[in-house]
Amino acid sequence: MIELECVGAARAVTGSKHVLRTSRAVVLLDCGMFQGRRREANERNRSLQVPVDEINAVVLSHAHIDHAGLLPLLYKRGYRGPVYATPATRDLCTPMLLDAAMIQEADARHIHKLIERDRLDMEPVEPLYTHEDVTGLLGQLVGLPYRRAHAIAPGIVLKLLDAGHVLGSSIIVLDVEDDGVSTRVAFAVDLGRKGLPILRDPEIPGGVNCLITESTYGDRHHPPIEEVDSALAEVVNRTVRRGGKIMIPAFALERAQEVVYALKRLRATQRVPAVPVYVDSPLTVKLTDVFKMHPECYDKQTYARLVGGDPPFEFEGLHYVADKEESKGIAAQPGPCIIIAASGMCEAGRILHHLREGVEDQRNTILIVGFQAQHTLGRRIVERQPEVKVFGVMRRLIAEVAVLSGFSAHADQKDLLDFAEAVRERGKLHQVVLVHGEPPAQDALMGKLAELGFPTVIAPVPGEKIRL
């Protein structure tokens, strides 16, 4: 028996958790945090829903919180086995998970203060895990270089290939044998795009029998990467002309670095004015340092700039802000500026403070550069709802909202179809399982795959078990 249970990110985008079972072993693929309505997210994340006592090994695809964010809770519940990931992912997990614990503790204190002081109709929350749980988990992370085969459980051999999504991201390839039956499974979530700056293109695994792939953008196409700089320049220029601030909620891992790199290109060609640029995120500062430690993940162009003395994440007028008081001072400064701050879906972090100060100013722009999951503040901003809740208080959404999907590090429909066809050409692909996508995107992608002659394509619901 070789079976896959899709615990999280099934018919949804966040909370990646998938359990691979045989008669001899249980392997958990990702252990991510669900993001959405506060009450629902709290309940789903606390339940964990994985068999902690049965797991032989965990494999982590990359360090984003919706893939790695519940690993410390897994440790808290008693897991003491290995967690395999690339060296870059291992190094990124240290600041990412420590920051997640800090944010949970700070949010809990802040909400308690609001309830006590302002008598707001909110429920108190407790952190999912603590700093000690994170440090315990970090001791179990095992760095496995790309393309090196390693036995991780009875009858299961792991190899990681470059997914081209974020620094250190991987396509998890598992050779599984049980009761005389062998199969090769490729777990490709999240999958990057071809031709993106900074990182290499995704690798194509060979000999795959079952492909488990994301479908986040399975119903749409991204604009050409070449158009991204022009679109960004237009947003910056029109906001600066009216004297406003550009507030960019950005994932601290990869998206923030991509935006900085794009602004560097625009500044170098004088396509945008030299207004101050603030990366207001202690986490982003730390992650950018990790980027500098792993040039083995860069594409040739970025590596050449790095060794040539032209760092991709530095330019005149760029300020990395770690200090809390300096962060508070940004809002008080007159004149236009660009503020890049986490979190990417506006659910936590310093971006909330900037939104609180700037969302009701018509001169300002909220620039969305990443996917916004259902029921997050970021999604409500994208939907341009008349009012949005920031720190428990309803505020009018008067600032301009601009959305640039070209920055996405996720494969779009064409990328996903091309990847599936390339995998089929290199092996006997019998089965495609779609995860990490909302139903409309998955249904559209399923239809396109059927048109291309893929015989078995399914999009499992949460908790569904699939025989591989």
Secondary structure by P-SEA (a helix, b strand, c coil): cbbbbbccccccccbbbbbbbcccbbbbccbbbbbccaaaaaaaaaacccccccccbbbbcccccccccaaaaaaaacccbbbbbcaaaaaaaaaaaaaaaaaaaaaaaaaaaaaaaccccbbbbbbcccaaaaaaaaaabbbbcccbbbbccccbbbbbccccccccccbbbbbcccccbbbbbbbccccccccccccccbbbbcccccccccccccccccccccaaaaaaaaaaaaaaaabbbbbbbcccccaaaaaaaaaaaaaaaccccccbbbcccaaaaaaaaaaaaccccccaaaaaaaaacccccccccccccccaaaaaaccccccbbbbbbccccccccaaaaaaaacccccccccccccccccccaaaaaaacccccccccbbbbcccbbbbcccccccccaaaaaaaaaaaaaaccccbbbbccccaaaaaaaaaaaaaacccccccccccccccc
